[in-house]
Amino acid sequence: MKINGYFNQSCKICRTEINHYKKINKTITWIDIISDEKALIDIKLSKKDLIRRMHIIKNNRVFNGLDAFLIIWSEIPRYKILAKFASIPGIYHIGWLIYEIIALILFYKNKHLLQNE
């Protein structure tokens, strides 16, 4: 089963986290949305949408934000318990809110990447 992950390599926090996942899991193909122009065509989303949240495509379905992390974590044996925990109603909603706040901050920090749009 093919899984593609779309992330912003120019964001230091994003890059650090994804590099960690790359080291411990080889089932996800990671695509930098900034340097790979084809990414916009493949996922059919705007650069703004891709910078705003991380995205995963699994089984031709697009997941973003916390749902993308749940896919990633479920693919990594030592993170499967985290995926299950974060999927619990209530915990999921708190995690979703935390992700959205952090992602919004990182989006504004990286918004300069859209100046050429």
MOHU-V996665 format. One record per helix or strand of 3 or more residues. SS is the DSSP state (hx for helix, st for strand). FROM is the first residue (numbers start at 1). TO is the last residue. If there is no record, write none. Layout:
ss: [SS	SS]
from: [FROM	FROM]
to: [TO	TO]
This chain:
ss: [st	hx	st	hx	hx	st	st	hx	hx	hx]
from: [3	12	28	38	47	55	61	66	77	91]
to: [7	24	32	43	52	58	64	75	86	114]
